[in-house]
């Protein structure tokens, strides 16, 4: 289980293990952290700029994140929230696991609407 963490919001700074940038699209626009929507495990997390290549030379970049252990006690509209400490896997277009995402920075305040 992930430990305590900050809510992961749209605009948080996160990367795949190979330096690609993770971008979140929230389905929960009413819960905001510093005017940015919070995210839940079922939201879309895409990755751009990953340069991972297999040893045989075949490009195998990370393209999305699948959260395997989101928040256990924090929910938004009955969906588990994603925290800065949540555990996930970056996946290639072929669904090959590429390693965990790394959350570098989140906001610190929450406001409800």
N, C-alpha and C positions, 0 to 999 in steps of 0.2 A: 504494500500500500504506500502511495506517495505521502510524504509528510506535509506539514502545513506549508502553504505557499500563497503567493499573490494570484489573483484572478488574471488569466491570460486574456488580453483584450486585442481587438483589431488595432494594428499598428505596433504591437509588441515586437521587439527585436529577437528573432530566433533564426537558427541556421540548421541545415542538415550536417552530418559529420564531415562533408567535403566542402563546406563553405557556401552552399546554395542558400538563398534567402527564402524564408517561409513567410507566406502571406495568408492571413485568415480572412474568411468571409463569414460573418456572424448571421445566424438566423434569429438572434435574440436582441433586436435593436433597442428594446426598452430598458435594458439593464446596461448602464454605462459606467465606465471608469474614466474619469477626466475627459468626458465627452466622446469616448470611443466605446463601441459596443463590446460587451463581454462575450466569451465564446463557450460553447459546449462541445462535448466529444463528437457529436454528429455533424458539426459544421465542416465546411470545406477548408482544408489547409493545403495550399499548393506550394510547390518549390520551384524556383527558377535559378539558373546560374550554377547548378551542380555540374561539376566537371568529371565525375567519377567514370573511369574506364576500366573494364576487365583486363586481366593480364594478356588476353589474346588480342587486345586492341579494340574490342567492341565497346562503344559508349553505352553506359548503363546508368544515366543520371537519376537522382532522386526526383520524383515528381509530385509526391503527396505524403502527408503524415496521417497515420492511423493511430489514434490514442487507445492504448491497451489498458491503461490504468489511470482514468481521469479521477477527479475528486470523488471520494466515497461519501462525504457528508454534505457537500455543497452542491445544490442543484439550482437550475434556472428553468422555470416552467417544467419541472419534473425531469429534466435532463441533467446528467452529471456535468458539472462545470470543468473546464480545463484550467489547471493551476500552473504556476511556474515550475512546480515540482512533479507534475503529471508525467507518467511514463508512456512513451509512444515509439513507433517505428516509422522511419522514413522508408518509402517504397519506390521502386522503379516502375516504369510503365508496364512492365511484365509482372508486377506485384512481388518482385524479389525484395526481401528485407535488406536494407542498406545500413542500418544502425539507428541509434536514438537521436532525436532532435535535441538541440541545445538552446534553451531559452536564456537570452542574455539580459533582457531588460523588460520590465512590465511597469505599469503605473501603480500608484500606491493608494489612491482614494477611490471609493465607490459611491455612486449616487443612484438612487432609484427614481423611477418616473411613474 
